[in-house]
Amino acid sequence: MPVYTPPLRDMQFVLHELLDVTATLRTLPAHADTDADTINAVLEEGGKFAAEVVFPLNISGDAQGCQLDRDTHEVRTPDGFKAAYAQYVAGGWPSLSCDPDFGGQGLPFVVNQCFYEMLNSANQAWTMYPGLSHGAYECLHAHGTQEQKATYLPRLTSGEWTGTMCLTEPHCGTDLGLLRTKAEPQADGTYRITGQKIFISAGEHDLAPNIVHLVLARLPDAPPGSKGISLFLVPKFMVQADGTLGARNGIHCGALEHKMGIHGNATCQMVLDGAVGTLVGQPHKGLQAMFVMMNAARLGVGNQSLGLTEVAYQNALAYARDRVQMRSLSGVKAPGKPADPIIVHPDVRRMLLTAKAYGEGGRALACHVALLLDQEVNHPDETVRKEAAELLALLTPIVKAFLTDNGWIAVSECLQVFGGHGFIKEWGMEQHVRDARINMIYEGTNTIQSLDLLGRKVLGNQGASLKKFGAQVEAFVRAEIGHEAMGEFVKPLADLGQKLTALTGEIGMKAMANADEVGAAAVDYLRVAGYLVFAYFWARIAKVALEKIAQAEQEAQRPDPFYLGKLQTARFYFTRLMPETSSLMRRIRSGSEVLLDTDAALA
């Protein structure tokens, strides 16, 4: 049976030794008193909840799935999900990083990030129910009216109610400008909303008595395209003046999608038949308001694959240590056994180290980005807030796409470690592969993330944001280039930074003559950029590890194997993973013609 141990030691390393989060938090008045002991204690308890309450429901939830009662339109979640959610609410976990003004605990986002990584490792399908509520909370917190905030935020904060976002329609997924759902103004200031939405995660369930749907729709006078979309709050049950629930609203689940993975989460086709809603934000400005929730969701999806990478790696490592097959090519390693453990074989180690390098590099990036979000929201200096927001915008598509691409690679490699047993349900590995595949698709496909990165975040401001990140890389390289032990890390880091800068300029020049060059280059470009970002963090990780090893040697002590492992994984990353950038850049330079001059091939 699968196992999961919360990676608390590595989280503590990233938070305290690599990022020194408390130093940053001390500059934020809202979090100035949050110390390392508090963070560690919260994550220790969060890890227990993930491993002991949610993880045991993962395989059973996948097998059982959700059930729709077509008469009542109600959805029953897998056995144990409702009780686990009640325990989650009773423990105060929904409110972890929410505003104290609405009942939240006000802890930093970076703490919530680590907690949710553990939940995603334990059970991605279950975690999507409370996870989407956080996005709805953030959207209403930023754009809701005072009445909406007073009515809904305390209940979303406590977890009493959950939230969703309703964007996609049968005829429009990525291109939301095509959506047809209509909103008719009423004399009392509300709107009657009619239409159909599909692929709505957690759109209907039995975990909470009310669900707060954030719905995109068009007003009668809406201009065509994305500039004519408005956002509406549509509750499952109407909320009366005293805060109690009233009549059922005109929104229901018409069908459940039958999916490849995340079976324990109800992915719904939602029907709106004159549902009553209230406007969120300004008319025709719905996408801008919804982007608060969408950006939160994109970071969350990257975190989903990070969680799956960790749990898949843990199980593959345990299996590789235990499973005996063949002898090592260089000689017997386990003479007391009929064969050697498969972990002695070079390619098994390659698969394991791929998952480890992608997972631990992803954790460093995800925590860094969460800390940027804390700075954007809470720093007293407007300049710092703007710079944090700019870097966060640049890195968000990389978190979403690079982490989910890597997660897919990692869980597939981990399944391969099991050989034929990985293909069998009882080991749990095939579920991780199925669950991981959706992460590359929803909340904006990874191609869309790539176009966003290259087209908007890089070329859209003439590379200004990329140069700011590059300046951080250059400063680190300058500080470390003179240290001989760091040469194997900072030299390839500097080289890739220079090559990406040159490549960006080339694409920009070609795109001025032919915009399709951006589309042809974008996916490979994001991977090159992702490798650069990971290289920056792996070089920093290596620096910490080298310092700790040197300190132990000076004190005549044996170095902690934890730091030796970090150094070995960093070397693997730079020598075995990052070289992919050479082929990626070669593909980018091949241009768009080889893709588009293919009418005969695709006839």
C-alpha positions as CSV (number, residue, x, y, z in Angstrom):
1,M,0.0,0.0,0.0
2,P,1.2,3.6,-0.7
3,V,2.8,5.6,2.1
4,Y,3.2,9.4,2.7
5,T,5.4,11.2,5.1
6,P,5.1,15.0,5.2
7,P,8.5,16.4,4.0
8,L,8.8,18.7,7.0
9,R,12.6,18.7,7.1
10,D,12.9,19.8,3.5
11,M,10.2,22.5,4.0
12,Q,12.0,23.8,7.0
13,F,15.2,23.9,5.0
14,V,13.5,25.9,2.2
15,L,11.7,28.3,4.5
16,H,14.5,29.0,7.1
17,E,17.8,28.1,5.6
18,L,17.3,28.9,1.9
19,L,14.7,31.7,1.9
20,D,15.0,33.0,5.5
21,V,11.3,33.8,5.4
22,T,11.2,35.2,8.9
23,A,13.6,38.0,7.8
24,T,11.1,39.0,5.1
25,L,8.1,38.5,7.3
26,R,9.6,40.9,9.9
27,T,9.3,43.7,7.2
28,L,5.6,43.1,6.9
29,P,3.6,44.5,9.8
30,A,0.9,41.9,9.6
31,H,3.4,39.1,10.0
32,A,6.3,40.7,11.9
33,D,5.6,38.4,14.9
34,T,5.5,35.2,13.0
35,D,8.5,33.2,14.0
36,A,10.1,29.9,12.8
37,D,8.7,28.0,15.8
38,T,5.2,29.0,14.9
39,I,5.6,28.1,11.3
40,N,7.1,24.7,12.1
41,A,4.4,23.9,14.7
42,V,1.6,24.8,12.3
43,L,3.1,22.7,9.5
44,E,3.8,19.8,11.8
45,E,0.1,19.6,12.7
46,G,-1.0,20.3,9.1
47,G,1.2,17.4,8.1
48,K,-0.5,15.1,10.6
49,F,-3.9,16.1,9.2
50,A,-2.8,15.5,5.6
51,A,-1.2,12.1,6.3
52,E,-3.6,10.7,8.9
53,V,-7.0,12.0,7.8
54,V,-6.9,12.8,4.1
55,F,-4.3,10.4,2.7
56,P,-6.1,7.2,3.7
57,L,-9.1,8.4,1.6
58,N,-7.1,8.8,-1.6
59,I,-7.3,5.3,-3.2
60,S,-10.8,4.6,-1.9
61,G,-12.1,8.0,-3.1
62,D,-10.6,7.3,-6.6
63,A,-12.3,3.9,-6.8
64,Q,-15.7,5.1,-5.5
65,G,-15.9,8.5,-7.2
66,C,-18.9,10.9,-6.8
67,Q,-22.5,10.0,-7.3
68,L,-25.2,12.3,-8.8
69,D,-28.9,12.0,-7.8
70,R,-30.6,13.1,-10.9
71,D,-33.9,13.9,-9.2
72,T,-32.5,16.2,-6.5
73,H,-29.3,17.2,-8.5
74,E,-27.3,16.6,-5.3
75,V,-23.9,15.0,-5.4
76,R,-22.5,12.5,-2.9
77,T,-18.8,12.6,-2.4
78,P,-16.8,9.4,-1.6
79,D,-17.1,7.8,1.8
80,G,-15.1,9.7,4.4
81,F,-14.7,12.9,2.4
82,K,-17.5,14.7,4.3
83,A,-16.2,13.7,7.7
84,A,-12.6,14.7,6.7
85,Y,-13.9,18.1,5.6
86,A,-15.7,18.6,8.9
87,Q,-12.5,17.8,10.8
88,Y,-10.7,20.2,8.5
89,V,-13.1,23.0,9.4
90,A,-13.1,22.1,13.1
91,G,-9.3,22.4,13.1
92,G,-9.5,25.9,11.8
93,W,-7.5,25.0,8.7
94,P,-9.6,27.0,6.1
95,S,-8.8,30.3,7.9
96,L,-5.0,29.8,8.1
97,S,-4.0,32.8,5.8
98,C,-7.3,34.6,5.7
99,D,-7.9,38.2,6.9
100,P,-8.6,38.4,10.7
101,D,-11.3,41.0,9.9
102,F,-13.4,38.1,8.6
103,G,-12.4,35.5,11.1
104,G,-9.1,34.5,9.6
105,Q,-5.9,33.6,11.5
106,G,-3.8,36.0,9.3
107,L,-0.8,33.7,8.9
108,P,1.5,34.3,5.8
109,F,0.5,32.8,2.5
110,V,3.8,31.0,2.4
111,V,2.6,28.8,5.4
112,N,-0.6,28.0,3.6
113,Q,1.4,27.1,0.5
114,C,3.3,24.4,2.4
115,F,0.2,23.1,4.1
116,Y,-1.6,22.8,0.7
117,E,1.4,21.0,-0.8
118,M,1.0,18.3,1.9
119,L,-2.8,18.1,1.2
120,N,-2.2,17.7,-2.5
121,S,0.3,14.9,-1.8
122,A,-2.2,13.2,0.4
123,N,-5.3,13.6,-1.8
124,Q,-5.5,16.0,-4.7
125,A,-9.2,15.3,-5.4
126,W,-10.3,16.0,-1.8
127,T,-8.1,19.1,-1.6
128,M,-9.7,20.7,-4.6
129,Y,-12.9,21.3,-2.5
130,P,-11.4,23.7,0.0
131,G,-8.7,24.8,-2.4
132,L,-11.2,26.5,-4.8
133,S,-12.8,28.3,-1.8
134,H,-9.6,30.2,-1.2
135,G,-9.7,31.6,-4.7
136,A,-13.4,32.7,-4.3
137,Y,-12.4,34.3,-1.0
138,E,-9.5,36.2,-2.6
139,C,-11.7,37.4,-5.4
140,L,-14.5,38.7,-3.1
141,H,-12.0,40.1,-0.8
142,A,-10.5,42.2,-3.6
143,H,-13.7,43.1,-5.6
144,G,-16.8,42.3,-3.6
145,T,-19.2,44.9,-2.2
146,Q,-19.3,45.5,1.5
147,E,-22.5,43.6,1.7
148,Q,-21.1,40.7,-0.2
149,K,-18.0,40.6,2.0
150,A,-20.1,40.8,5.2
151,T,-22.4,38.0,4.0
152,Y,-19.9,35.6,2.4
153,L,-16.4,36.1,3.5
154,P,-16.8,35.0,7.2
155,R,-18.4,31.7,6.0
156,L,-15.8,31.1,3.3
157,T,-13.0,31.9,5.8
158,S,-14.4,29.4,8.4
159,G,-15.1,26.8,5.7
160,E,-18.8,26.7,6.6
161,W,-19.4,27.4,2.9
162,T,-17.3,26.6,-0.1
163,G,-16.7,28.4,-3.4
164,T,-16.2,27.7,-7.1
165,M,-15.5,29.6,-10.3
166,C,-17.8,29.0,-13.3
167,L,-16.1,30.0,-16.5
168,T,-16.0,27.3,-19.2
169,E,-19.0,26.6,-21.5
170,P,-19.4,23.8,-24.0
171,H,-18.3,26.0,-26.9
172,C,-15.6,28.1,-25.2
173,G,-12.8,27.0,-22.9
174,T,-9.7,29.1,-23.4
175,D,-11.5,31.8,-25.5
176,L,-13.9,33.2,-22.8
177,G,-14.9,36.0,-25.2
178,L,-17.2,33.5,-26.8
179,L,-19.3,32.8,-23.7
180,R,-23.1,33.1,-24.0
181,T,-24.4,32.9,-20.4
182,K,-26.8,35.8,-20.0
183,A,-27.5,38.1,-17.0
184,E,-30.8,40.0,-17.0
185,P,-31.0,43.0,-14.6
186,Q,-33.9,43.0,-12.1
187,A,-35.7,45.9,-10.4
188,D,-34.3,45.0,-7.0
189,G,-30.7,45.3,-8.2
190,T,-30.1,41.6,-8.7
191,Y,-29.7,39.7,-11.9
192,R,-31.3,36.6,-13.4
193,I,-28.6,34.4,-14.9
194,T,-29.2,31.7,-17.5
195,G,-26.8,29.4,-19.3
196,Q,-24.6,26.3,-19.0
197,K,-21.1,25.8,-17.6
198,I,-19.0,22.7,-17.8
199,F,-15.9,21.3,-16.1
200,I,-16.8,23.1,-12.8
201,S,-14.7,21.5,-10.1
202,A,-16.5,21.1,-6.8
203,G,-19.6,22.6,-8.4
204,E,-21.9,20.4,-6.3
205,H,-21.2,18.3,-3.3
206,D,-22.3,17.3,0.2
207,L,-19.4,18.7,2.2
208,A,-21.0,22.1,3.1
209,P,-24.6,23.4,3.2
210,N,-24.0,26.2,0.7
211,I,-21.7,26.8,-2.3
212,V,-20.7,30.2,-3.5
213,H,-20.5,30.2,-7.3
214,L,-18.6,33.0,-9.1
215,V,-20.1,33.1,-12.6
216,L,-19.1,34.9,-15.7
217,A,-22.0,36.1,-17.8
218,R,-23.0,38.9,-20.3
219,L,-25.3,41.8,-19.6
220,P,-27.8,42.7,-22.3
221,D,-25.8,45.7,-23.4
222,A,-22.4,43.9,-23.3
223,P,-20.0,44.6,-26.1
224,P,-18.7,41.5,-27.9
225,G,-15.7,39.5,-26.8
226,S,-13.9,39.5,-23.5
227,K,-14.6,43.2,-22.9
228,G,-18.3,42.4,-22.4
229,I,-18.0,39.8,-19.6
230,S,-19.2,40.6,-16.1
231,L,-18.8,38.6,-12.9
232,F,-21.7,37.5,-10.6
233,L,-22.0,35.9,-7.2
234,V,-24.6,33.1,-7.4
235,P,-25.2,31.1,-4.2
236,K,-26.5,27.5,-4.3
237,F,-29.0,28.6,-1.6
238,M,-30.3,32.2,-1.3
239,V,-29.0,33.9,1.9
240,Q,-31.7,35.7,4.0
241,A,-31.2,39.0,5.7
242,D,-30.4,37.3,9.0
243,G,-27.7,35.2,7.3
244,T,-29.6,31.9,7.4
245,L,-30.2,29.9,4.2
246,G,-33.4,30.4,2.3
247,A,-34.7,28.9,-1.0
248,R,-32.7,26.8,-3.4
249,N,-31.4,29.1,-6.2
250,G,-31.8,28.3,-9.9
251,I,-28.4,26.7,-10.3
252,H,-27.8,22.9,-10.2
253,C,-25.6,20.1,-11.4
254,G,-27.0,18.6,-14.6
255,A,-24.3,15.9,-14.9
256,L,-20.9,14.8,-13.7
257,E,-18.0,14.5,-16.0
258,H,-16.5,11.0,-16.4
259,K,-12.8,11.7,-16.1
260,M,-9.3,10.1,-16.4
261,G,-8.4,11.1,-12.9
262,I,-9.3,13.1,-9.8
263,H,-12.4,10.9,-9.5
264,G,-13.0,12.0,-5.9
265,N,-13.7,15.5,-7.0
266,A,-17.1,16.4,-8.5
267,T,-16.5,17.9,-11.9
268,C,-19.9,19.2,-12.8
269,Q,-21.9,20.4,-15.7
270,M,-23.8,23.3,-14.1
271,V,-27.2,24.6,-15.4
272,L,-28.3,28.1,-14.6
273,D,-32.0,28.7,-15.1
274,G,-32.9,32.2,-14.0
275,A,-30.5,31.9,-11.1
276,V,-30.3,35.0,-8.9
277,G,-27.0,36.6,-8.7
278,T,-25.3,39.9,-7.6
279,L,-22.7,41.8,-9.6
280,V,-19.1,41.5,-8.4
281,G,-17.0,44.5,-9.4
282,Q,-17.9,46.7,-12.4
283,P,-20.1,45.8,-15.4
284,H,-18.1,44.3,-18.3
285,K,-15.0,44.1,-16.1
286,G,-15.6,40.5,-14.9
287,L,-12.4,39.0,-16.3
288,Q,-10.2,41.5,-14.4
289,A,-12.0,40.6,-11.2
290,M,-12.0,36.9,-11.9
291,F,-8.2,37.0,-12.7
292,V,-7.6,37.3,-8.9
293,M,-9.2,33.8,-8.5
294,M,-7.6,32.5,-11.7
295,N,-4.1,33.5,-10.8
296,A,-4.5,32.0,-7.3
297,A,-5.8,28.8,-9.0
298,R,-2.8,28.7,-11.4
299,L,-0.4,28.8,-8.4
300,G,-2.6,26.2,-6.8
301,V,-2.4,23.9,-9.8
302,G,1.4,24.1,-9.8
303,N,1.2,23.1,-6.1
304,Q,-1.0,20.1,-7.0
305,S,1.8,18.7,-9.2
306,L,4.4,19.5,-6.6
307,G,2.4,17.5,-4.1
308,L,2.0,14.6,-6.5
309,T,5.7,14.6,-7.3
310,E,6.6,14.3,-3.6
311,V,4.3,11.4,-2.8
312,A,5.2,9.5,-6.0
313,Y,8.9,10.0,-5.3
314,Q,8.6,8.7,-1.7
315,N,6.8,5.6,-2.8
316,A,9.2,4.9,-5.7
317,L,12.2,5.4,-3.5
318,A,10.9,2.9,-0.9
319,Y,10.1,0.4,-3.7
320,A,13.5,0.8,-5.3
321,R,15.2,0.1,-1.9
322,D,13.1,-3.0,-1.3
323,R,12.7,-4.6,-4.8
324,V,15.5,-7.0,-5.8
325,Q,16.1,-7.7,-9.5
326,M,19.4,-8.6,-11.3
327,R,22.9,-7.8,-10.1
328,S,24.7,-4.5,-10.4
329,L,26.8,-4.3,-13.6
330,S,29.8,-3.3,-11.5
331,G,29.5,-6.3,-9.1
332,V,27.3,-7.8,-6.4
333,K,26.0,-5.2,-3.9
334,A,23.8,-7.4,-1.7
335,P,25.6,-10.7,-1.4
336,G,23.0,-12.0,1.1
337,K,20.2,-11.7,-1.3
338,P,19.4,-13.5,-4.6
339,A,19.6,-10.2,-6.5
340,D,20.5,-6.6,-5.8
341,P,17.9,-3.9,-4.8
342,I,17.0,-2.1,-8.0
343,I,18.2,1.2,-6.5
344,V,21.8,0.2,-7.4
345,H,21.0,0.4,-11.2
346,P,22.0,3.7,-12.8
347,D,18.8,4.3,-14.7
348,V,16.6,3.7,-11.6
349,R,18.6,6.3,-9.9
350,R,18.2,8.6,-12.9
351,M,14.4,8.3,-12.6
352,L,14.4,8.8,-8.8
353,L,16.7,11.8,-9.0
354,T,14.6,13.4,-11.8
355,A,11.6,13.4,-9.5
356,K,13.7,14.6,-6.5
357,A,15.3,17.4,-8.4
358,Y,12.1,18.6,-10.0
359,G,10.2,18.3,-6.7
360,E,12.7,20.0,-4.4
361,G,13.4,22.7,-7.0
362,G,9.7,23.2,-7.4
363,R,9.2,23.5,-3.6
364,A,11.9,26.3,-3.5
365,L,10.2,28.2,-6.3
366,A,6.7,27.7,-4.9
367,C,7.6,29.0,-1.5
368,H,9.5,31.9,-3.0
369,V,6.5,32.9,-5.0
370,A,4.2,32.6,-2.0
371,L,6.6,35.0,-0.1
372,L,6.3,37.4,-3.0
373,L,2.5,37.3,-2.6
374,D,2.9,38.1,1.1
375,Q,5.1,41.1,0.1
376,E,2.7,42.3,-2.6
377,V,-0.3,42.3,-0.2
378,N,1.4,43.3,3.1
379,H,4.6,45.4,2.6
380,P,4.2,49.0,3.8
381,D,6.4,50.3,0.9
382,E,4.4,50.7,-2.3
383,T,7.6,50.3,-4.4
384,V,8.3,46.9,-2.8
385,R,4.7,45.9,-3.3
386,K,4.8,46.7,-7.0
387,E,8.1,45.0,-7.6
388,A,6.9,41.9,-5.8
389,A,3.7,41.9,-7.9
390,E,5.7,42.3,-11.1
391,L,8.0,39.3,-10.3
392,L,5.0,37.3,-9.1
393,A,3.2,37.9,-12.5
394,L,6.4,36.8,-14.3
395,L,6.8,33.6,-12.4
396,T,3.1,32.6,-12.2
397,P,3.0,30.9,-15.6
398,I,6.3,29.2,-14.8
399,V,4.9,27.8,-11.6
400,K,1.7,26.6,-13.3
401,A,3.3,25.1,-16.5
402,F,6.9,24.1,-15.5
403,L,5.8,22.5,-12.3
404,T,3.0,20.6,-13.9
405,D,5.0,19.5,-16.9
406,N,7.8,18.4,-14.5
407,G,5.2,16.7,-12.3
408,W,3.9,14.7,-15.2
409,I,7.5,13.6,-16.1
410,A,8.3,12.8,-12.5
411,V,5.2,10.7,-11.6
412,S,5.6,8.8,-14.9
413,E,9.3,8.1,-14.0
414,C,8.2,7.0,-10.5
415,L,5.6,4.6,-12.0
416,Q,8.4,3.2,-14.2
417,V,10.5,2.4,-11.2
418,F,7.8,0.0,-10.2
419,G,7.9,-1.8,-13.5
420,G,4.7,-3.8,-14.1
421,H,3.6,-3.2,-10.5
422,G,3.3,0.5,-11.3
423,F,0.6,-0.3,-13.8
424,I,-1.5,-2.0,-11.1
425,K,-4.0,-0.1,-9.0
426,E,-3.1,-1.5,-5.6
427,W,0.3,0.3,-5.6
428,G,-1.3,3.7,-6.1
429,M,1.2,4.9,-8.7
430,E,-1.2,4.8,-11.7
431,Q,-3.6,7.0,-9.9
432,H,-0.9,9.7,-9.4
433,V,-0.2,9.6,-13.1
434,R,-3.9,9.9,-14.0
435,D,-4.4,12.7,-11.5
436,A,-1.3,14.6,-12.6
437,R,-2.4,14.8,-16.3
438,I,-5.2,17.2,-15.7
439,N,-2.9,19.7,-14.1
440,M,-1.3,20.5,-17.5
441,I,-4.8,21.3,-18.9
442,Y,-7.0,23.2,-16.5
443,E,-6.7,26.8,-15.3
444,G,-5.3,27.7,-18.6
445,T,-3.4,25.0,-20.6
446,N,0.3,25.0,-20.4
447,T,0.4,26.4,-24.0
448,I,-1.7,29.4,-22.8
449,Q,0.7,29.8,-19.8
450,S,3.6,29.8,-22.3
451,L,2.0,32.4,-24.5
452,D,1.2,34.5,-21.4
453,L,4.9,34.3,-20.3
454,L,6.5,35.1,-23.7
455,G,3.8,37.4,-25.2
456,R,2.6,39.4,-22.2
457,K,5.1,39.1,-19.4
458,V,8.4,39.2,-21.4
459,L,7.9,40.8,-24.8
460,G,4.9,42.8,-23.6
461,N,7.1,45.1,-21.6
462,Q,10.2,44.7,-23.7
463,G,11.7,42.3,-21.2
464,A,11.7,44.6,-18.3
465,S,10.3,42.0,-15.8
466,L,12.7,39.4,-17.1
467,K,15.6,41.8,-16.6
468,K,14.6,42.3,-13.0
469,F,14.7,38.6,-12.3
470,G,17.9,38.4,-14.3
471,A,19.5,41.1,-12.1
472,Q,18.9,38.9,-9.1
473,V,20.6,36.0,-10.9
474,E,23.5,38.2,-11.9
475,A,24.0,39.5,-8.4
476,F,24.1,36.0,-7.1
477,V,26.6,34.9,-9.8
478,R,28.9,37.9,-9.1
479,A,28.9,37.1,-5.4
480,E,29.7,33.4,-5.8
481,I,31.8,33.2,-9.0
482,G,35.0,33.6,-7.0
483,H,34.3,30.6,-4.8
484,E,35.8,27.5,-6.4
485,A,33.3,25.1,-5.0
486,M,30.4,27.0,-6.5
487,G,31.9,27.1,-10.0
488,E,30.1,24.0,-11.2
489,F,26.8,25.7,-10.3
490,V,27.1,29.4,-11.1
491,K,29.0,29.0,-14.4
492,P,26.2,27.1,-16.1
493,L,23.6,29.4,-14.4
494,A,25.3,32.5,-15.8
495,D,25.7,30.8,-19.2
496,L,22.0,30.0,-19.4
497,G,21.0,33.5,-18.3
498,Q,23.1,35.0,-21.1
499,K,21.7,32.6,-23.7
500,L,18.1,33.2,-22.6
501,T,18.6,37.0,-22.9
502,A,20.0,36.6,-26.4
503,L,17.2,34.2,-27.4
504,T,14.5,36.5,-26.1
505,G,15.9,39.3,-28.3
506,E,15.9,37.0,-31.4
507,I,12.3,36.0,-30.8
508,G,11.3,39.6,-30.3
509,M,12.9,40.7,-33.6
510,K,11.3,37.8,-35.5
511,A,7.9,38.4,-34.0
512,M,7.9,42.0,-35.3
513,A,7.7,40.5,-38.8
514,N,5.6,37.5,-38.0
515,A,3.5,37.1,-34.8
516,D,3.3,33.4,-35.3
517,E,6.9,33.2,-34.2
518,V,5.7,33.8,-30.6
519,G,3.3,30.9,-30.8
520,A,5.9,28.6,-32.3
521,A,8.5,29.4,-29.6
522,A,6.4,29.9,-26.5
523,V,6.2,26.3,-25.0
524,D,9.9,25.6,-25.4
525,Y,10.7,29.1,-24.3
526,L,8.8,28.6,-21.0
527,R,10.8,25.4,-20.3
528,V,14.1,27.2,-20.9
529,A,13.0,30.0,-18.6
530,G,11.8,27.4,-16.1
531,Y,15.2,25.7,-16.2
532,L,16.9,29.0,-15.5
533,V,14.7,29.7,-12.5
534,F,15.3,26.3,-11.1
535,A,19.0,26.6,-11.8
536,Y,19.0,29.8,-9.7
537,F,17.4,28.0,-6.8
538,W,19.5,24.9,-7.1
539,A,22.6,27.0,-7.1
540,R,21.4,28.7,-3.9
541,I,20.6,25.4,-2.4
542,A,24.1,24.1,-3.2
543,K,25.6,27.2,-1.6
544,V,23.8,26.5,1.7
545,A,24.7,22.8,1.5
546,L,28.4,23.6,0.9
547,E,28.4,26.0,3.8
548,K,26.9,23.5,6.2
549,I,29.3,20.7,5.1
550,A,32.3,23.0,5.5
551,Q,31.1,24.1,8.9
552,A,30.8,20.4,10.0
553,E,34.2,19.6,8.7
554,Q,35.7,22.6,10.6
555,E,34.1,21.3,13.8
556,A,35.6,17.8,13.1
557,Q,32.1,16.4,12.7
558,R,30.6,14.2,10.0
559,P,28.5,16.3,7.6
560,D,24.7,15.8,7.8
561,P,23.7,13.4,5.0
562,F,20.8,15.8,4.3
563,Y,23.2,18.4,3.0
564,L,25.3,15.9,1.1
565,G,22.0,14.8,-0.6
566,K,21.2,18.4,-1.6
567,L,24.7,18.8,-3.1
568,Q,24.4,15.5,-5.1
569,T,20.9,16.4,-6.3
570,A,22.1,19.9,-7.4
571,R,24.9,18.2,-9.4
572,F,22.4,15.9,-11.0
573,Y,20.1,18.9,-11.9
574,F,22.9,20.8,-13.6
575,T,24.5,17.9,-15.5
576,R,21.5,15.7,-16.4
577,L,18.4,17.9,-16.5
578,M,19.4,21.4,-17.5
579,P,21.2,20.3,-20.7
580,E,17.7,19.9,-22.2
581,T,17.8,23.6,-22.8
582,S,20.2,23.2,-25.7
583,S,17.7,21.2,-27.7
584,L,14.9,23.5,-26.7
585,M,16.7,26.5,-27.9
586,R,17.6,24.8,-31.1
587,R,13.9,24.0,-31.7
588,I,12.9,27.6,-31.0
589,R,15.4,28.8,-33.6
590,S,13.9,26.5,-36.2
591,G,11.0,29.0,-36.4
592,S,7.4,28.8,-37.3
593,E,7.5,27.8,-40.9
594,V,8.3,24.2,-40.2
595,L,5.1,24.1,-38.1
596,L,2.7,26.1,-40.3
597,D,3.8,25.1,-43.8
598,T,2.3,21.7,-43.2
599,D,-1.1,21.8,-44.9
600,A,-0.3,18.7,-46.9
601,A,1.0,16.8,-43.9
602,L,-2.2,17.6,-41.9
603,A,-4.7,17.1,-44.8
